[in-house]
Every structure is written in structure tokens, then in C-alpha cells.
């Protein structure tokens, strides 16, 4: 029987699921400094506890989008949340590094609910509600992670760290129950086969691309192993792209995705995702760095999380503003504005990182830019693809954002791990290391701005694939 919750309730439930899914990306960030001790692992290996979640999210977004088009979006949302619950329980019951990595990878699979939720909104909501609802759902990609930082810090400082994962299992279960009760199944289906070979190629290619970024400093950036993995990953991804163009039922329709509006929006999404996650990794460490360094702000775990809480609130508040900006000026200019604001935030903190207030202001500016950008992206995508491809197209766009966050996690962690100073017996990132991450993030946002400028201001609907 088709469920028919009110539009407001459906939007609230889907957005809540998006918040929980994106929360998984930053759930363990407050624990990064102590994970080597907790998991009896090197700092490089322990970084996989963060990176694997982002990698799994990157892979699952186009896969879940395609499965949603084929077998039902609500059904695949429930499956994604089931993986989140399973991964949470596994992580809650182990202190083994590699079991934790597996559990965190399963948690990352929850990211599939965001593109699926956007597509359900387009299928089910009244026309006048779609724009604002989609902006809100898209913004949860940043908001959940930002809100998650202080919550995770509060739990980690006052309870056994495994409680974080029991809590995420409870949240995943609550979301699944709400979807079963409130959210209707979309009647739209795409008649095609699922592309298993394409999925395998994407998993292997993305993993191979991230592995040398994470391990390059340990293996040696010029070593045969680092170069070999990178080259092999690029070859696999190029082969994957060629296969996607040739196969009848691809995981990702690159012909649709290669259209200029979609292509450049996706490229810009990589850059914006990269910029957004740089803050999540660097700001907490700078806030917690000992004041004896001369630049560290000496905040506790909870204080650092609370300093970043306004960031998430600003993202949430600006998602409806972004919807109105999109309606008035178009999603292209709105995305360009968002990328510009992000760059301004990082330039500000590069010059002003002397006290807590500076970082709070910078995080608010960056959060504003992310909220505006993330809310504008789906409007650009869905205005450029046929309705039967919305879930997979949104899945690909979320993939691009996840590629950005995954790469940012690996790059920023590597930079901060090697640009360090020793304070007493403790090694901490240096002031130059933090400034370097901020400059790189600002440049990424500006590249996103330039890429968005190449998106056509208007899309000719007659060019949409599958639309006569």
C-alpha cells in the first residue's frame, strides 16, 4: 500500500535521514588524535577510519541512485540505512583497527540516502515545494557533519568512545522506522539491468586512487608502489569510463553526465566538497593544539566542537535562502556565490587565526558558502537531465562531492601529519601546516568558482536525453 505522509512530514523525515548520514562523515573526527592509541595502530593507518567512510560514501552514491531508479528509491534508502546500522554495531563492539575500518565503511554507505531523498522529493512533492525541499536535503551533506562535531566531542569526552557507534545505530534505526511509516515509494522506474562490472570498476578505481594519497608519505611519493597504484587507478577509471559509454545499461550514463551543465557542475562539486572537508579536519586540531605552541588555542574536545556548532546552523539557515537565490538569479550564479564565500572564509582564517573568535567567524563564513553551494547543485543537475535519470544523476553529483571530501581527507591529513613541530613529547601540526591547508582549500574553492562559470546560464530542454 502506498504511504502518503504530508509533504512537510516527508521532507522532515528525509532531511533528518540526510543529517544522520552526513553525521557519519565527522563522527570520529574528535578522536583522530587518540585513535593510534585506542586502536594500537600508526597515525597513517588510523586515518583510514575517516577516509574509508568517505570512500564508501563516494562509491555508494551513484550505486544507490541507480538501484533506486531500477528497484525503488524508498527500498534502497532502507537498505542503505540497514548497512549503517550493521556498521555501527560492528564498530561499537570492536577495538581492532581493521574491523573498525570495515564498520566505518558500512556506515559510509548511508550517504546513498541523500541523492535518493532528493529524487523522492522531485517525484512526490507539489511543484511549489520541490525547490526549497531539495535545497534543504542537499544542504544536509554539510550540516550533518558540522552539527556532528560538537555532539561527537561531547559523547567522546564524557563516555566510552564506543558509545558513539551505539548512538549512530539507534539513529539509523529511528530513521529506517520513520521512512517505513511516512515516506511513499516512488512509482517511477527505469527498465534496465544493474551494472555490476561498472560498480566493481568504480570501487577498485577510487580505492586505488586514494590509497597512494593516504600512504604516499609512508611509501615515498616517488616510490614505484605509490606511482604504480596511482597510474593503475587512472587506467582503471579511464577503462571504466570507456565501458560506461559502450554498455547498454551503465551504472552512470556518461552521455547525460558529459553534457556541459552536468559536467562542469560535477567538476565544481569536487572542488567545493574538497574545500568543505578541509575545515572539518583542520579547525578542530587547531582549536585543540596546546597554547604553548604560540598558535594553538588550547580548547578541550567539547569546547572545540562547540566552537564549530554555529557553522552547521548557518548552513541549515541558508539552505532556504539559497533556494530563493536560485529562483531569482538561477542556480549557476548561486553556486558561484557560494564558492566565492568559501574562499573568502579560508583567506580570512589564513590571515587571522590568533584566537577562538577568528576561527568561529571563519567557520561561519565557510559554512555560509557551503550551505549556499550545496543547495544550488541539485537544481543545476536536475534542470539538465530527464526525469527518469534524476536519482542516478544526483547520485553522480553526490559522488563528485564525496570524491572531493575523500581526497580532502587524505590530502589534509597528510599535510598536517608532515608539517609538524614537537612540543615536549607531543608532535602537533605546525602553524605553517595549518595555513597551508587553508590556502589549498581557498584555491580549491576558487577553482570551483571558475568551473561553475563554464556552466551555461540557460539549458535547452530539447537537448535532454530521452526527452523529445
Number of C-alpha atoms within 10 A of each C-alpha: 5 10 12 14 14 12 18 11 14 24 26 15 20 27 25 18 29 30 26 27 30 28 28 28 31 23 27 21 23 28 17 19 15 12 21 17 12 15 17 14 15 12 17 18 17 23 23 24 23 25 26 25 27 33 25 26 31 30 28 28 33 28 28 31 32 32 24 29 26 20 19 21 29 21 17 22 27 21 18 25 29 20 20 29 26 17 26 29 20 22 28 20 15 14 15 13 21 17 16 23 23 20 27 30 27 26 36 32 29 34 36 31 33 31 32 32 29 28 29 27 24 21 18 18 17 11 10 8 15 21 23 20 27 29 29 31 29 30 32 30 29 27 30 27 25 33 27 26 28 24 18 25 24 19 18 20 14 10 10 9 17 17 18 21 25 18 17 23 25 14 18 26 16 14 22 21 12 17 20 14 13 19 25 19 19 20 13 16 15 14 11 13 13 17 18 12 14 21 19 12 20 23 17 16 22 21 18 21 20 23 17 22 21 23 19 21 17 13 14 13 14 11 12 11 15 22 16 14 20 22 14 15 23 16 13 19 21 14 15 20 18 12 16 21 15 11 12 12 15 21 25 23 19 18 11 20 21 12 16 15 23 26 21 22 26 28 18 33 31 27 28 32 29 29 31 27 25 25 24 23 21 20 23 27 25 24 25 21 21 18 13 11 17 10 16 22 22 18 19 16 22 21 17 25 26 20 22 27 22 18 26 25 18 22 32 25 16 22 29 21 17 31 25 17 18 24 15 11 12 18 28 24 20 27 32 23 19 28 32 22 24 33 27 19 23 28 18 20 23 21 11 14 22 14 12 17 12 14 26 21 19 26 29 22 24 30 30 26 30 34 35 35 34 32 35 32 27 27 22 26 22 19 18 24 25 17 18 19 22 27 30 28 31 29 31 30 28 32 28 26 29 28 24 26 29 27 25 29 27 24 19 24 24 19 16 21 18 14 16 16 16 11 12 8 6 8 13 23 22 21 19 14 19 22 18 17 24 26 17 19 28 30 18 24 32 23 20 29 26 16 19 27 17 15 21 14 14 12 15 9 13 9 14 16 16 12 11 7
